[in-house]
Amino acid sequence: MRNATHLIRSAVGDPNFNDFARDTAREVGRFEFYRTQFQRLGLPSDWYFGILTDPERNSTKAEVQQALSQAGELIRNSLAHDLTPLVLLSDDPAVRLSDNLLFKDKKVFFIDRDKLPTSAHAAGHIRSAPFLRAVRQKIDQKDLPSLFFEPYKPNKPVDGWQFFGRRKELQLLVNSPQSFVVVGARRIGKTSLLKETKRRLELEGATVHYVSAQELKDAQEVVQAILRTLSFRDAEAAVRRQKAVNETLLQSVLRGLARKRGRVTLIVDELGYVIAKSRQDDWRIMGTFRDFMHTGQLQIIASGYQEFFLKQLESAWGPFVNLAEVVKLRVFTDQEIDEFIVEPLSIWGNVTDRDRFRNIITTQVGRQPLMLQYLGRALFDRIFSRNQLNLEASLLDIIEHHSTKVFENVIDEIFYRVSTIAQRFLFLKRCMEAEQANQNVSDVELTDSWVKASLLDAGYESTFDGRRMLLESMEMVGLTGAVSDNHSRQRILTPIIWRAIKASEPDIPSLVQTFAEEIRRDDVKLKITASGAQG
C-alpha cells in the first residue's frame, strides 16, 4: 500500500521530492491535505495536494459517493479565498476523480490511480509528471485559460513565482541592511525588483513600508503617501512629534520608523519622478533621506531613472552626491535569459539545443527585459493556441515573419516613448550605416568619436561627459550594450527594433534626418553639452 509521501513524489515525478508538509486542520474525511512548494522556474511556487490513499478493502458505492462528496468539500474550502492550485489524487481504484469532478473548478487538477507510475522511478522531465499532465488536460479542454500558468506579464510589475532574473540585485537589497538607490530606465524592471524585495523581506519578518511615487507631484505628497502606510497610532505620533520638536513631517515620520524594533525598510519606488517634476524638492526630500540613509538606523530603498545621475552632475555638493549605494539595472545576462525564457518555456515545449536557442534570442531579438516579456508571451501562446512545441522553430518564425506584429507595442514603448530623440537618432543612424556597409547591426560599435561626429553632423556640439552619459543612457534603456569598462564603446543590443522599423518605415534616411532636425531645435533642450542625455 502506497502512503501519501510516495503518492506525492509519484505525482510530481521526483522520487526525492521533500518540499511538502501535512496540514491536518484542512483535511476532510479520507483526504489528507498537504502544502507543497516547487522551486521550479516557470511554475507557481505554492500548491495544495489532497491525497486519497488506497483502502485496505474495496470501497462500496456509498463509500465512493462519500469520497467524491469529501473531495467537493475540500475544493470549496481550499479555493474559497485562495488562488493556490489544488491537486486531488486518488489511489483508490473505485474513486475516479477525473470522471466525476473534472470541471468542478478551474484551478483544481485531478490524478487517478491509472495516471500514476506503478513503482518508484527516477526523476524525469517535469513535463511528463502526472500533475502537469493533469494541468495540460484542463488547458487543452479549454477549461482553464493558459494565462493562469503564463509567467509573462508585459504590462504590469510582478513578484513571487513570476519574478525572474535580478538575483544578484535582489540578494543585495534583501541581505544588506544599508540603503540603496536603484537606477534603471523606464520599463527595465525596477518596480518588479522592489515588489519582490518587499515580499522577501516580509517573509523574513521585516516591516516594510512601500510607496509608489510615480503619480505624486511633490515632496508633500510623498510624505503623505508614507504616512498612509503607517498605523493610525504611529501616524498620530509622527504629527505630534513634528509639532513638539519643530521638525519637518518627513523627518518626524522617518525618525519614528527608525525607532521601531527589528528590521524596518522604507521603499519609495520611482522617487525620480518627483525629483524631475519639482526642483525645489531636491533638498527637501533628498537631504532628509540622505541624513537617515547615512545613520544606518533605517533602510531606505529609492528608485529612479537618470534623474539621480543628472542631479549629481549639476552640483558637486548637493544632496544627490554620495546619497547611497547605487544599484544599476541593465539588460539581462545569458543566465537571466535562461531563467526568464528557456527554463519556463521548456516546461511546456521542446528546446533541443539551449545554447543555440539563447544565441538566436540575444543576436536576433536582444536582452531588454520588456522585449523578452513580449517574446516569451508570444512563444507561450503558440504552445497552447497552435500546439507548436518546437520552440526554436516558433522563435525563428516570429523573427522572420511576425516581428512587426509581436513587438509593435514594445518597440513603441522602448524606442518612441522611453528613448530620447538623441538616442533614437544615434541608434537608427548606426543601424542604417551598418546595413549600407553590409554588416550585421549587432556587430558594429558606437564609439565616442563616432557619436561626436554624428552629433556634429546634426548641428550639435557635445562634451566628452555628455557623450558618455548619452551612451550609458542608451545602454540602460537596452538599445545598446557596453564593450568597454568606461562605456565609451557600445554595440547594438536590440536588432529586432531595426528589423521592425525597417519593415514598417518606407524611408529610413528621412526618419533619421527628422530626428537630426529635432535635435537642433531650441525647444528640445537636450542637455548633451552640459550634463548628459536627458531630453
Backbone torsions as a table, in degrees:
resi	resn	phi	psi	omega
1	MET	NA	128.9	-178.6
2	ARG	-86.0	135.4	177.7
3	ASN	-90.0	178.2	-175.5
4	ALA	-62.8	-37.6	179.6
5	THR	-59.5	-46.9	179.4
6	HIS	-63.0	-39.9	-177.8
7	LEU	-67.5	-41.0	179.0
8	ILE	-64.1	-44.3	179.5
9	ARG	-62.8	-37.1	177.0
10	SER	-67.4	-38.2	-178.0
11	ALA	-66.1	-36.6	-178.7
12	VAL	-92.6	-2.0	175.9
13	GLY	71.4	29.9	-178.6
14	ASP	-142.4	108.9	-177.9
15	PRO	-68.1	-11.3	-179.6
16	ASN	-106.6	8.0	-176.3
17	PHE	-67.0	129.2	-177.6
18	ASN	-132.3	1.3	-173.9
19	ASP	-84.2	62.6	176.5
20	PHE	-148.6	153.2	-179.5
21	ALA	-143.9	140.2	-178.3
22	ARG	-75.9	143.2	177.6
23	ASP	-126.9	92.0	-174.4
24	THR	-67.2	-24.1	-178.8
25	ALA	-68.7	-20.6	-177.2
26	ARG	-100.3	2.7	-175.4
27	GLU	-77.5	149.8	-179.8
28	VAL	-132.1	117.9	175.8
29	GLY	56.6	-124.9	-177.5
30	ARG	-80.8	-8.0	-176.3
31	PHE	-86.7	119.2	169.9
32	GLU	-80.9	146.3	-174.2
33	PHE	-117.2	134.0	-178.1
34	TYR	-133.8	140.4	170.6
35	ARG	-97.6	130.5	-172.6
36	THR	-128.6	145.7	176.7
37	GLN	-127.2	135.2	175.9
38	PHE	-109.7	137.7	175.7
39	GLN	-104.8	38.3	-175.6
40	ARG	-106.9	120.6	178.7
41	LEU	-59.1	130.4	176.7
42	GLY	101.2	-1.9	177.5
43	LEU	-125.1	147.7	171.9
44	PRO	-53.5	140.4	-176.1
45	SER	-78.2	-33.1	-175.4
46	ASP	-102.0	129.9	177.6
47	TRP	-138.0	154.7	169.9
48	TYR	-110.5	146.0	174.4
49	PHE	-127.4	129.3	171.5
50	GLY	-110.7	120.1	-170.5
51	ILE	-113.9	125.1	174.3
52	LEU	-110.9	108.2	-176.7
53	THR	-80.5	165.6	-179.4
54	ASP	-71.7	125.3	-179.9
55	PRO	-73.2	164.8	-179.1
56	GLU	-71.3	-22.1	177.8
57	ARG	-134.7	166.8	-179.7
58	ASN	-62.9	135.6	179.4
59	SER	-75.2	141.6	175.0
60	THR	-80.0	169.2	177.7
61	LYS	-59.9	-39.2	179.4
62	ALA	-65.5	-39.1	179.4
63	GLU	-69.9	-34.2	176.2
64	VAL	-64.2	-47.0	179.0
65	GLN	-63.0	-37.2	178.0
66	GLN	-65.4	-41.0	178.6
67	ALA	-64.5	-41.0	177.4
68	LEU	-63.9	-38.4	177.0
69	SER	-65.2	-40.4	178.0
70	GLN	-65.6	-36.7	176.5
71	ALA	-62.3	-41.8	177.6
72	GLY	-62.6	-39.5	178.7
73	GLU	-66.8	-39.1	178.7
74	LEU	-63.5	-39.5	177.6
75	ILE	-62.0	-48.4	-178.3
76	ARG	-62.1	-42.9	-178.4
77	ASN	-67.2	-38.7	-174.0
78	SER	-78.2	-30.9	-172.2
79	LEU	-107.9	-0.5	-177.7
80	ALA	-59.8	-41.0	-177.9
81	HIS	-133.2	31.5	-174.4
82	ASP	-148.8	136.0	179.0
83	LEU	-96.8	4.3	179.9
84	THR	-65.4	129.2	179.9
85	PRO	-64.8	147.4	-177.9
86	LEU	-121.4	130.3	174.8
87	VAL	-109.7	121.0	174.8
88	LEU	-103.7	127.1	-174.6
89	LEU	-124.8	127.5	179.4
90	SER	-115.9	121.6	173.0
91	ASP	-100.2	7.2	175.0
92	ASP	-89.0	115.0	-175.9
93	PRO	-61.4	-20.4	-178.6
94	ALA	-84.8	-19.4	-176.9
95	VAL	-100.7	102.0	-178.5
96	ARG	-99.2	98.8	-177.2
97	LEU	-68.2	-45.8	-176.5
98	SER	-61.2	-38.4	-177.5
99	ASP	-67.9	-28.7	-172.5
100	ASN	-109.3	-24.6	-170.6
101	LEU	-128.1	12.3	-171.1
102	LEU	-54.2	-39.9	-176.6
103	PHE	-102.1	24.5	-176.8
104	LYS	-66.4	-44.0	179.0
105	ASP	-155.9	146.4	-173.8
106	LYS	-66.9	-28.6	-175.4
107	LYS	-104.7	23.0	175.2
108	VAL	-117.8	135.0	-175.5
109	PHE	-126.3	142.3	-170.1
110	PHE	-119.8	135.6	176.3
111	ILE	-127.5	118.5	175.3
112	ASP	-96.4	168.3	-171.9
113	ARG	-55.8	-38.4	-176.1
114	ASP	-72.5	-9.4	178.4
115	LYS	-93.1	-2.9	-179.4
116	LEU	-100.4	147.4	173.8
117	PRO	-64.0	148.6	-175.2
118	THR	-80.7	-16.0	-179.5
119	SER	-145.0	169.4	179.1
120	ALA	-61.8	144.3	-177.0
121	HIS	-146.5	161.5	178.9
122	ALA	-72.2	154.9	-180.0
123	ALA	-64.1	132.2	177.4
124	GLY	-114.4	-164.5	177.4
125	HIS	-66.6	136.3	-175.1
126	ILE	-60.5	-25.2	-179.8
127	ARG	-61.4	-25.9	-179.7
128	SER	-91.9	-0.7	179.6
129	ALA	-64.4	138.2	-177.8
130	PRO	-55.0	-36.7	-177.5
131	PHE	-68.4	-32.4	176.9
132	LEU	-78.2	-28.9	173.0
133	ARG	-64.2	-36.5	177.6
134	ALA	-67.3	-37.8	175.8
135	VAL	-63.5	-47.5	-178.1
136	ARG	-62.4	-35.0	177.8
137	GLN	-61.4	-42.9	178.9
138	LYS	-63.0	-44.7	-178.2
139	ILE	-65.3	-45.3	-178.2
140	ASP	-63.8	-30.5	178.4
141	GLN	-86.9	9.0	176.7
142	LYS	62.0	23.0	177.2
143	ASP	-92.8	-7.4	179.4
144	LEU	-143.5	122.1	176.2
145	PRO	-62.8	134.6	179.1
146	SER	-62.2	-19.7	-179.2
147	LEU	-59.5	-23.7	179.7
148	PHE	-61.8	-29.8	-179.3
149	PHE	-108.7	9.4	179.2
150	GLU	-81.4	125.2	-179.3
151	PRO	-84.5	-1.9	-172.4
152	TYR	-104.7	120.3	180.0
153	LYS	-130.2	79.9	-172.8
154	PRO	-61.0	-26.8	-169.8
155	ASN	-103.0	8.9	178.4
156	LYS	-153.5	155.3	178.3
157	PRO	-67.0	153.8	-179.1
158	VAL	-131.6	160.4	170.1
159	ASP	-148.4	-173.6	180.0
160	GLY	65.1	-139.0	-173.8
161	TRP	-70.2	-16.7	178.9
162	GLN	-88.9	1.6	177.7
163	PHE	-90.9	125.2	-177.9
164	PHE	-127.6	153.8	175.8
165	GLY	71.4	-170.3	176.5
166	ARG	57.4	29.6	-178.2
167	ARG	-63.2	-42.8	-179.3
168	LYS	-61.4	-46.8	-179.3
169	GLU	-66.5	-40.8	-179.2
170	LEU	-63.6	-45.0	178.8
171	GLN	-62.0	-38.0	179.3
172	LEU	-63.9	-46.8	-178.1
173	LEU	-67.2	-37.3	-175.8
174	VAL	-81.4	-40.2	-171.7
175	ASN	-86.9	-19.4	-178.7
176	SER	-102.9	134.8	179.5
177	PRO	-80.5	-5.9	-176.9
178	GLN	-76.0	170.6	-178.1
179	SER	-91.2	155.8	-176.2
180	PHE	-141.1	154.0	166.7
181	VAL	-115.7	117.3	179.7
182	VAL	-93.8	120.1	-175.5
183	VAL	-117.8	131.9	177.5
184	GLY	-170.3	162.4	-179.9
185	ALA	-68.5	165.3	172.4
186	ARG	-58.7	140.7	175.5
187	ARG	63.0	29.6	177.4
188	ILE	-99.6	-11.4	175.8
189	GLY	115.0	17.4	-178.9
190	LYS	-63.0	-47.6	-176.3
191	THR	-65.0	-41.2	177.5
192	SER	-61.2	-42.1	178.6
193	LEU	-61.6	-43.4	-177.8
194	LEU	-71.8	-35.5	176.4
195	LYS	-66.0	-40.3	177.7
196	GLU	-69.6	-34.9	174.5
197	THR	-60.0	-45.1	177.5
198	LYS	-58.5	-46.4	-178.3
199	ARG	-62.5	-44.8	-178.4
200	ARG	-66.3	-42.5	179.7
201	LEU	-62.2	-42.7	180.0
202	GLU	-66.1	-34.2	175.6
203	LEU	-63.1	-29.5	179.6
204	GLU	-89.3	4.7	174.6
205	GLY	94.8	4.8	179.3
206	ALA	-77.7	156.7	173.0
207	THR	-96.4	122.8	-175.4
208	VAL	-122.5	128.9	173.5
209	HIS	-109.9	117.9	-174.0
210	TYR	-113.8	130.2	179.1
211	VAL	-132.0	131.6	171.2
212	SER	-99.5	121.0	-177.0
213	ALA	-98.7	9.4	-172.7
214	GLN	-61.8	-36.3	-178.7
215	GLU	-99.4	5.2	-177.2
216	LEU	-87.8	153.2	-171.5
217	LYS	-101.9	-35.3	-173.2
218	ASP	-153.0	-177.8	-176.5
219	ALA	-61.1	-37.6	-178.5
220	GLN	-62.1	-40.7	179.1
221	GLU	-68.6	-33.7	175.8
222	VAL	-62.5	-46.5	179.9
223	VAL	-61.3	-44.0	-179.6
224	GLN	-64.7	-36.4	178.7
225	ALA	-66.1	-40.8	176.9
226	ILE	-64.3	-40.7	-179.1
227	LEU	-60.0	-35.4	-178.5
228	ARG	-71.6	-16.8	176.8
229	THR	-81.9	-11.0	-178.8
230	LEU	-86.1	160.9	171.4
231	SER	-68.4	161.2	179.7
232	PHE	-58.0	-40.8	-178.7
233	ARG	-64.1	-45.3	-179.3
234	ASP	-68.3	-36.2	178.5
235	ALA	-65.4	-43.9	178.1
236	GLU	-62.5	-41.2	179.9
237	ALA	-63.5	-38.5	179.4
238	ALA	-64.3	-41.3	179.0
239	VAL	-66.1	-42.4	178.8
240	ARG	-64.3	-42.2	-178.9
241	ARG	-65.1	-36.9	178.7
242	GLN	-60.0	-45.6	-178.7
243	LYS	-69.7	-35.1	-174.5
244	ALA	-73.2	-37.7	-174.4
245	VAL	-109.4	5.1	175.1
246	ASN	57.5	54.8	174.6
247	GLU	-123.6	168.4	179.8
248	THR	-69.3	158.8	179.9
249	LEU	-64.9	-36.7	177.8
250	LEU	-62.4	-43.3	177.2
251	GLN	-60.9	-41.7	-179.3
252	SER	-65.1	-43.2	-179.9
253	VAL	-64.1	-47.6	-178.6
254	LEU	-65.5	-36.3	178.2
255	ARG	-65.1	-38.2	177.7
256	GLY	-65.3	-40.1	178.2
257	LEU	-66.2	-39.2	-178.0
258	ALA	-65.7	-23.6	-178.3
259	ARG	-86.4	-6.5	-179.5
260	LYS	-68.4	149.4	177.0
261	ARG	-76.3	153.0	179.1
262	GLY	76.6	-174.5	-178.8
263	ARG	-81.4	128.3	178.4
264	VAL	-124.9	129.7	-179.3
265	THR	-126.8	131.8	173.4
266	LEU	-107.5	121.7	178.2
267	ILE	-111.5	121.4	177.2
268	VAL	-117.5	99.2	-176.5
269	ASP	-80.6	138.1	178.6
270	GLU	57.2	41.3	174.0
271	LEU	-62.5	-25.3	178.7
272	GLY	-58.7	-29.0	177.6
273	TYR	-59.8	-44.1	-179.0
274	VAL	-66.3	-42.0	180.0
275	ILE	-61.6	-41.8	-178.6
276	ALA	-67.2	-31.3	-177.0
277	LYS	-80.4	-31.8	-170.8
278	SER	-136.6	103.6	180.0
279	ARG	-64.5	-31.1	-178.0
280	GLN	-68.3	-14.3	-180.0
281	ASP	-87.3	-3.1	-178.7
282	ASP	-54.2	-57.3	-179.3
283	TRP	-75.5	-38.1	-174.3
284	ARG	-59.7	-42.1	179.8
285	ILE	-90.5	-57.4	-168.3
286	MET	-71.8	-31.3	176.7
287	GLY	-62.3	-43.2	178.2
288	THR	-68.2	-45.3	178.4
289	PHE	-59.5	-42.2	-178.0
290	ARG	-62.7	-39.5	178.5
291	ASP	-57.8	-44.4	-178.0
292	PHE	-77.6	-31.7	176.3
293	MET	-61.7	-36.5	-175.3
294	HIS	-80.8	-18.9	-179.9
295	THR	-74.3	-28.3	-178.8
296	GLY	81.1	1.1	-179.0
297	GLN	-82.8	-21.7	-177.3
298	LEU	-138.3	127.4	176.1
299	GLN	-83.6	123.7	176.7
300	ILE	-118.5	127.0	176.7
301	ILE	-119.5	116.1	179.6
302	ALA	-117.9	155.0	178.7
303	SER	-132.6	156.0	177.8
304	GLY	-172.4	176.2	179.8
305	TYR	-94.6	-128.1	-177.1
306	GLN	-80.4	-2.8	-176.2
307	GLU	-54.4	-41.1	-176.7
308	PHE	-65.8	-41.4	179.4
309	PHE	-68.6	-42.0	-179.8
310	LEU	-62.7	-39.6	179.5
311	LYS	-65.9	-37.3	178.4
312	GLN	-64.2	-37.6	-179.2
313	LEU	-71.0	-26.4	-178.2
314	GLU	-71.9	-29.0	-175.2
315	SER	-147.0	136.3	179.3
316	ALA	-87.5	-2.1	-176.9
317	TRP	-132.1	5.3	-177.5
318	GLY	-74.2	179.0	-176.0
319	PRO	-70.5	-9.5	-178.0
320	PHE	-87.6	-13.0	-179.8
321	VAL	-79.3	128.5	-178.7
322	ASN	54.2	40.6	-177.8
323	LEU	-66.1	-54.3	179.7
324	ALA	-167.8	173.6	176.7
325	GLU	-64.8	133.7	-176.3
326	VAL	-95.3	130.4	174.2
327	VAL	-111.3	112.4	-178.2
328	LYS	-95.4	126.8	175.6
329	LEU	-94.9	122.2	178.9
330	ARG	-118.7	-162.8	-179.2
331	VAL	-73.4	171.2	-176.5
332	PHE	-76.9	144.3	173.4
333	THR	-82.0	174.5	176.1
334	ASP	-57.9	-43.8	-179.4
335	GLN	-62.3	-40.5	-179.8
336	GLU	-69.6	-32.6	175.3
337	ILE	-67.5	-38.0	175.0
338	ASP	-59.2	-45.6	-178.9
339	GLU	-68.1	-34.7	-171.3
340	PHE	-85.5	-38.1	-174.6
341	ILE	-113.9	-55.7	-169.2
342	VAL	-66.8	-51.5	-176.4
343	GLU	-63.7	-51.8	-178.4
344	PRO	-62.2	-41.9	-176.1
345	LEU	-73.3	-26.8	-179.3
346	SER	-72.5	-9.0	172.3
347	ILE	-66.3	-37.3	-172.8
348	TRP	-108.1	-26.0	-178.1
349	GLY	-124.2	-176.5	-174.7
350	ASN	-110.5	130.9	172.5
351	VAL	-123.2	106.5	-176.1
352	THR	-72.1	-46.8	-177.9
353	ASP	-125.9	102.7	-174.9
354	ARG	-66.0	-40.2	-179.9
355	ASP	-63.1	-44.0	179.1
356	ARG	-65.4	-42.0	179.6
357	PHE	-60.0	-47.0	179.0
358	ARG	-65.7	-38.3	-179.3
359	ASN	-63.8	-37.4	176.4
360	ILE	-63.3	-41.5	179.8
361	ILE	-62.1	-49.0	-174.2
362	THR	-70.9	-34.4	-176.7
363	THR	-89.3	-23.1	-176.5
364	GLN	-108.4	-25.9	-179.0
365	VAL	-112.8	-57.2	178.9
366	GLY	132.9	-167.7	-176.1
367	ARG	-122.2	1.1	-176.7
368	GLN	-66.9	125.4	-173.7
369	PRO	-55.6	-42.6	-179.9
370	LEU	-66.7	-38.2	176.4
371	MET	-60.2	-41.1	-179.8
372	LEU	-71.5	-28.2	173.8
373	GLN	-60.3	-47.0	-179.3
374	TYR	-67.8	-37.5	176.9
375	LEU	-64.6	-46.9	179.5
376	GLY	-59.3	-41.8	179.0
377	ARG	-63.4	-41.9	-179.1
378	ALA	-64.6	-41.8	179.0
379	LEU	-68.3	-41.2	179.2
380	PHE	-62.3	-42.5	-179.7
381	ASP	-63.6	-38.2	-179.5
382	ARG	-66.4	-32.0	179.0
383	ILE	-60.6	-44.3	-171.8
384	PHE	-96.6	-32.4	-178.4
385	SER	-85.5	-28.4	-177.7
386	ARG	-120.3	-1.0	-178.7
387	ASN	56.1	38.4	177.3
388	GLN	-93.0	97.6	-174.2
389	LEU	-87.7	-17.9	177.8
390	ASN	-80.6	99.7	-172.3
391	LEU	-70.1	-33.7	178.7
392	GLU	-66.8	-40.7	178.1
393	ALA	-64.1	-40.8	177.7
394	SER	-64.2	-40.7	179.3
395	LEU	-61.4	-48.1	-179.4
396	LEU	-64.5	-36.9	178.8
397	ASP	-65.6	-40.9	178.0
398	ILE	-62.5	-45.5	-177.9
399	ILE	-64.9	-44.5	-173.9
400	GLU	-78.0	-35.9	-169.2
401	HIS	-123.0	-16.6	-172.8
402	HIS	-131.0	16.3	-175.2
403	SER	-63.1	-39.2	-179.0
404	THR	-62.1	-42.2	-178.8
405	LYS	-72.1	-46.9	-175.6
406	VAL	-66.5	-40.7	-172.7
407	PHE	-103.7	10.8	-176.5
408	GLU	-57.9	-49.7	-176.7
409	ASN	-66.5	-42.7	-177.1
410	VAL	-71.3	-33.5	176.2
411	ILE	-66.4	-40.9	176.3
412	ASP	-60.7	-39.6	-178.2
413	GLU	-70.4	-51.9	-173.5
414	ILE	-75.6	-45.9	-171.1
415	PHE	-85.8	-40.9	-173.5
416	TYR	-98.8	-17.0	-179.3
417	ARG	-110.5	-48.9	-177.3
418	VAL	-77.5	-41.2	-176.7
419	SER	-74.4	149.4	176.1
420	THR	-84.8	169.6	179.8
421	ILE	-60.4	-41.9	-179.5
422	ALA	-63.7	-39.7	178.9
423	GLN	-64.3	-43.4	178.9
424	ARG	-62.8	-43.7	-179.1
425	PHE	-59.7	-49.4	-177.3
426	LEU	-67.4	-39.6	-179.4
427	PHE	-62.4	-53.7	-177.4
428	LEU	-66.1	-38.4	-179.7
429	LYS	-62.5	-42.6	-178.8
430	ARG	-69.6	-40.0	177.7
431	CYS	-63.5	-42.6	-179.4
432	MET	-63.7	-42.6	179.1
433	GLU	-64.9	-38.1	179.5
434	ALA	-62.9	-43.7	-179.2
435	GLU	-67.3	-38.6	178.0
436	GLN	-63.5	-28.9	178.8
437	ALA	-93.0	7.6	179.5
438	ASN	59.6	42.2	178.2
439	GLN	-114.8	154.7	172.4
440	ASN	-71.6	133.3	-176.6
441	VAL	-62.7	-27.9	-178.8
442	SER	-79.8	-3.6	-179.4
443	ASP	-100.6	-18.9	-175.6
444	VAL	-86.5	159.1	-176.2
445	GLU	-114.5	152.0	168.7
446	LEU	-106.1	106.7	-179.3
447	THR	-100.5	166.9	179.2
448	ASP	-60.5	-42.2	-179.0
449	SER	-65.9	-38.5	178.7
450	TRP	-66.6	-42.2	179.0
451	VAL	-62.8	-43.4	-180.0
452	LYS	-59.5	-47.0	-179.1
453	ALA	-67.2	-38.7	-179.1
454	SER	-66.8	-42.4	177.3
455	LEU	-66.4	-36.1	179.0
456	LEU	-66.8	-38.3	175.7
457	ASP	-62.1	-30.3	178.5
458	ALA	-83.4	0.8	177.9
459	GLY	88.1	23.4	-176.8
460	TYR	-130.2	120.5	175.1
461	GLU	-82.5	147.9	-176.0
462	SER	-139.4	160.1	175.9
463	THR	-101.7	165.0	178.4
464	PHE	-61.8	-44.5	-179.9
465	ASP	-63.3	-39.0	179.0
466	GLY	-64.4	-42.6	179.2
467	ARG	-68.3	-37.2	177.2
468	ARG	-61.7	-44.6	178.8
469	MET	-65.3	-37.7	179.3
470	LEU	-63.5	-45.8	178.8
471	LEU	-65.7	-41.1	180.0
472	GLU	-66.3	-35.2	178.6
473	SER	-68.1	-34.5	175.9
474	MET	-64.5	-36.1	177.5
475	GLU	-67.1	-41.2	-178.3
476	MET	-68.6	-34.3	175.8
477	VAL	-66.6	-31.4	-179.3
478	GLY	107.0	5.3	178.8
479	LEU	-72.6	-35.4	-176.6
480	THR	-134.8	170.8	176.1
481	GLY	-135.0	141.9	-176.0
482	ALA	-73.0	140.0	173.1
483	VAL	-118.7	12.4	174.4
484	SER	-143.0	154.2	-175.3
485	ASP	-63.4	-31.9	-178.3
486	ASN	-92.3	9.4	175.1
487	HIS	63.8	17.4	-178.9
488	SER	-84.4	-7.5	174.9
489	ARG	-127.4	129.1	-176.2
490	GLN	-131.6	154.9	172.4
491	ARG	-121.4	151.6	177.0
492	ILE	-64.3	127.6	-178.3
493	LEU	-108.3	-11.8	-176.3
494	THR	-124.6	68.9	-179.2
495	PRO	-63.0	-21.7	-179.7
496	ILE	-65.7	-28.8	176.6
497	ILE	-64.3	-45.4	178.5
498	TRP	-62.8	-42.7	-179.5
499	ARG	-60.7	-45.5	-177.0
500	ALA	-70.0	-41.9	179.4
501	ILE	-65.7	-40.7	178.9
502	LYS	-61.8	-34.0	-179.4
503	ALA	-76.9	-24.5	-174.6
504	SER	-105.8	-19.6	-177.8
505	GLU	-102.3	119.1	-177.3
506	PRO	-72.1	-23.4	-174.5
507	ASP	-137.7	85.6	-179.1
508	ILE	-63.6	-45.1	179.7
509	PRO	-56.5	-36.9	178.7
510	SER	-67.7	-36.9	178.2
511	LEU	-65.5	-41.9	177.1
512	VAL	-62.0	-42.3	179.4
513	GLN	-64.7	-36.4	177.6
514	THR	-61.8	-44.2	177.9
515	PHE	-63.4	-38.6	178.9
516	ALA	-62.4	-41.1	179.4
517	GLU	-67.1	-36.7	178.8
518	GLU	-67.3	-33.4	176.3
519	ILE	-61.6	-37.0	-176.1
520	ARG	-75.5	-16.9	-177.5
521	ARG	-68.8	139.6	-179.1
522	ASP	-64.7	-34.4	-173.5
523	ASP	-76.9	-9.4	176.7
524	VAL	-72.0	-40.5	174.8
525	LYS	58.0	49.7	172.6
526	LEU	-68.9	136.2	-176.6
527	LYS	-96.0	40.8	-176.8
528	ILE	-66.6	-42.1	-175.0
529	THR	-74.9	-23.7	-174.9
530	ALA	-101.1	-52.8	-169.0
531	SER	-147.8	17.2	172.6
532	GLY	130.2	-142.2	-165.0
533	ALA	-112.6	8.6	-177.2
534	GLN	-70.2	132.4	179.3
535	GLY	-125.3	NA	NA
